[in-house]
Amino acid sequence: MATVRPLRAAAAPAGPVAKPAVVPPAAAPAQAAKPPKPAGRVPPPRLPVAPPAAAKPRPNTLDGGWDKKLGRGIVIPDSSIDLHGHSLASAHALLDQGLERAIARGDRVLLLVTGKPPRPESERPHARGAIRAAIADWLAASRHADAIAAVRGAHPRHGGQGALYIVLRRR
């Protein structure tokens, strides 16, 4: 900082310049007792880390290869569940049963058909899209949540906006 010069000259103060306060001799030893500032970069103080929780949920991530395959529509789902025409209660039960069967069979990718959400330019209010809106909560609270590796939007050849891929973990 000693070699740095300001780009613009600082404006001269308009009022009288205050002189620095003179330290009385009695206060001088108190200032000398302060430890000197360390030179260079000082790391921030370490904060205590909380112990990891026992039942910590796994992150909802896949490696890049899976994401590329899903994005291109190369992955063929092992099984599918169609929730068209179901009420919220029956769709939830069907999803739970379908996940249980897929996990028991050892399926890796499950196609979940929920139906397309209502168009935003639609003028009248819709009751559509309730199942699609509830899917994330259902999967997070499911008894099979630890078996789910990721949930991704489906490729147009598998339903596009009206479907989801549920990628299950290997055993």
N, C-alpha and C positions, 0 to 999 in steps of 0.2 A: 504494500500500500504506500510505501514511502516514495516509490517512483511514479505513482499515478498522479496525473495532473487533470483538473477538471476541464471539460471542453469549453465551457463559458465561464467568464470571470464572475465570481459571486458579487451580488450587489452590495454596496457599502451600507451598513446599518444607518437608518435615518436618525435615531436617537443617540443619546450619550452611551458610550461603551462602558459596560460594567467591568470593573476590575475583578480578577479572580480573588476569592476569599483566601485570606491568609490563615493557615492552620496554626492554632496556638501550640506552643511547645508541649503541653500536657497531652494533646490529642495525637501528636506525631507518633508516639510509640504504639498506639492502637492500630494505626494504619500500617505500620511496619510489621505487625503481627499477622496480617493477612497473607495467605500463601500467594506466591506469584502465579499469574496466569500461565498455563502451559503453552508453549509455542507450537504452532501447527494445528492440524485437525484433531479434534477431540471427539471420540465416539459418544453417542448419546448414552445416558445411563440405561442399564438393562432393567426392564420391567419384569416382575414375576409372571411366569407363565402358568396358566391354569392347567391342571392335569387333564389329559384327554378323557372324554366321556366314554363309558363302556359300550353303549349302543349308538355309536356315531354313524349316521347314514353315509353310504358311499356316494361319491360324486357322480353326477349324471353325465359321464363323458365317454367318448369312444376315441379310438385312435384315428388318425387321418385317413387310413385306408378304408375303414368302415364308412366314414362320412362321405368319401368320394364315391364309393359303391352305392350307397343309399341315394346320394344326390343324382347319380346318373341312371338310377333305376335298374342296375345290374343285379342286385340282390333279389332273389325269388323268395317270398315269404313261405315258411313251412306250413302255416295254417292261418286262418282268418276268422274273425268274429264280426258279424254284421249286426249293428244295433238299430237299423232302420225300423221304424214303426213300434218301438218299445217305449214304455213310460220310463221315468227316471229310476224307479225301483226295480223294474224288470231288467233294464239295461245294466244296472249295477250288479245284479245277481248273475246275469249272463256273462258279464266281464269277469267276475270272480271265478265262475265255473270254467270259462275258457282259458284263463291264466293257469288254473290248477291242472287242466288237461294238457296244455302245452308244456308246462314244466315237467309233468309226469312222463310225457313222450320224449322229452329232451329236445324240443324245438328250440331254434335259435332266434328266428325272426317271426313275429306275429303281426299280421295285418289287421288293424282295428278300423272298421268302416263306421264312421259316425254320421256322415252326411255333411254337406257343405254349410257353412255359416251363412246367415242372411246377408244380402248385398247391402253395402252402406248407403247406396243411393235410393233404396226402397223407402217409400213415403209412409206406409202404414206400419204400425208397430207389429213385431213378430214375436211369437212364442217359440220360434225355431231356434236351434242352437243350444238348447239347455243341456243336452247330453254332452255335446262337444265342450261346453264350458266347464262341466263337472268332471271330465276325464282326469285332468291333472290332479285334482284333489282326491279322487277315488284311487288312483294309482299310488299316490304318496301315502295314503292311509291304509292301503291294502295289506293283507297278511303276506302277500307275495312281493312286497316292495323291495326286499333285499335280493330278490332274484332278477329284478329289472335293471339292466345295465344302462339303457337310454331309451328315450322316446323322441322320435323325429317325425317330421312331416313326410307324407308319402309322395312318391314320384307320380306325375300325371298318369302314367300307364297303370298305376295301382290305385288310383282314386284321387290323387292330387290333394286339394284342400279339404276334401271330404273324408280323408283317411289318415291314419297314423301308423308308423312302424313302431312296434315295441320290441326292442332287442333285449333278449334274455341272457343272463350270465351263464357261463359254463359251470357245470357242477364241479 
